[in-house]
Every structure is written in structure tokens, then in C-alpha cells.
Amino acid sequence: PTRVSFADCPLNNGWLKKAREERLSLTEVKSENSINRIRGTAENPRFTERVPADTEFDFIVHLKMLGEEDELFDYLLLGLKLLEMDALGGSGSRGYGKIEFVFGDEDVEKKFKDIKPFS
């Protein structure tokens, strides 16, 4: 049986309301190119549609706990920490896909912040 279930991540209602009030765009188009230094010209234009920085989503994970101290919970938090240290999707080296998790439970939030994957 499945122990961990990941749901879709809709836009946070509070953030969406703020975006509408402030007339913020829900997506943005980022243009990029490469520069030919010999010719002094821009080449290979490309356009990427992305979510603007600071957009908030509601992220839900369901974990079936099989006891008080389930090591899968710690393993899941470690995976989320590693994801937060890396990026979602492509072009992470360009700064795309950076995420931050915020938990509604203070104990889980503290446990997550204390995780040091490479120590």
C-alpha cells in the first residue's frame, strides 16, 4: 500500500487575492540569449514562461504513520530539505525553481529547519 501521497499544489488563496488586488501577473516571460563575443551579436533567443518569485502555493503531503516514531517521516523531511536546497524543474542553475517550505506545525517546522543533510 502507498504510504506517501503528494497532491497538486494550487495557488494559495491569500496570495492569489493579493495578486489580483495589486494586479500582479500569475506568470512571467523571461527572455534569454547567448552573446557571440567575436561578432558582438546576440544569438539563439529563447523565451521561458515561469512563475514569478514569491508566488505561494498550498502543498499537501499525506503520510500514513505506522507508529509514534516512523522513520519514513524523517526520510520524507530530508527529501523535502534536499529539494529546497536544489530546485524544481529545469534551469535550476539560472535560479528557476527555487522553493521554500513553510509548515503549519511548529514542531515539524523546527525539525525541518534543524536538518543538516551534509553534516
N, C-alpha and C positions, 0 to 999 in steps of 0.2 A: 504493500500500500504506500501511497505517496505521503511523505512526512512534511514536505515543504511545498507551499503553493504561492506563486507570485501572481498578483493581479495587475491589470493595466493601471497606469498612473495618470489619472485625469488631472487637469489643471486645478490648483487649489482655488476654491470658490472666493475666498477673501482676496487672493492675488488677482483673480480674473475681474472681480468687481473694481478693484483699484486700477487695473489696466484699462478698463472701459471708461472709468471716470477721468483718467488722465490721458485718454486717447492713445495709449501705448499700442504698438503693433505686437501681435502674437507671434509673428515670425519676422526674420530679417534676412536680407540677401547680402552676402559677403562676396565681394569680387576679389579675385587674386590673379596674379600673372607671374611670369618669370622675366627677368631682365637679361637681355643679351648685352653683356658689357663691352663686347667688341664693336657691335653696331650701335649701341646706345639706344636700343629699342625694347619696348615691352612685347612679349610674345606669349602665346598659349593662354589667352584669357579664359577664366573659368568662374562660374558663379555657384555659390553654395547657399541653399536656404537652410537656416538654422533657427533655433530657439534663442531669443535674447538672454543675455546674462541676467541672473537674479530671478528668473522665472521659477515659480514654486509649483510643485506637483504633490499630490497625495499618493504616497507609496504604501502599499499594504502587502504584508507577507503573513501567511498563516503557517504556523509550525505546530505539528501535533507532538506535544510533550509526552514522553513515556515515563516520566518520573520527575521528582523535585529537581534534581541536578542532571539535566540532559546535556551531554557533551556536544550534541548536534547544535544546540543553541549557541554555544561559544564558537563553534566552527562557522555557523552562519554569520555571526557578528564579525568574525575575522574576514570572511569573504567580502562582506559589505565594506569593511575598513580598507581592504586592498582595492576594491572598486573605487572608493572615494580617493585613494592615493593615485589612481590611474585615470581613466576616462571611459565614458560610454561611447560606443560607435567609433567611426574613423576620424582621422586628423587630430588625435589627442595631442600630438606634438605641436600643433598650431594653437592649442588652447581650447579646442572644441570638446564638448562632452564632459567638462569638469562638473562634479556633483558634490553635494554635501548632504549628509543625512542628519535629520533632527528627529529625536524620538519623543513621544508624548509621556513616557515613563522616565522619571528622574534616575532611578536605579539603572535602567538599561542605558540611558544617556551617559551616565558616569562610567559604566562598564565599557561602553563603546569608546569613549574618549581615552580610557586608560590602556587600550590595546596598543601594543608596540610590536608590530609583526616582525621586525628585523632586529630585535634586541636579544 
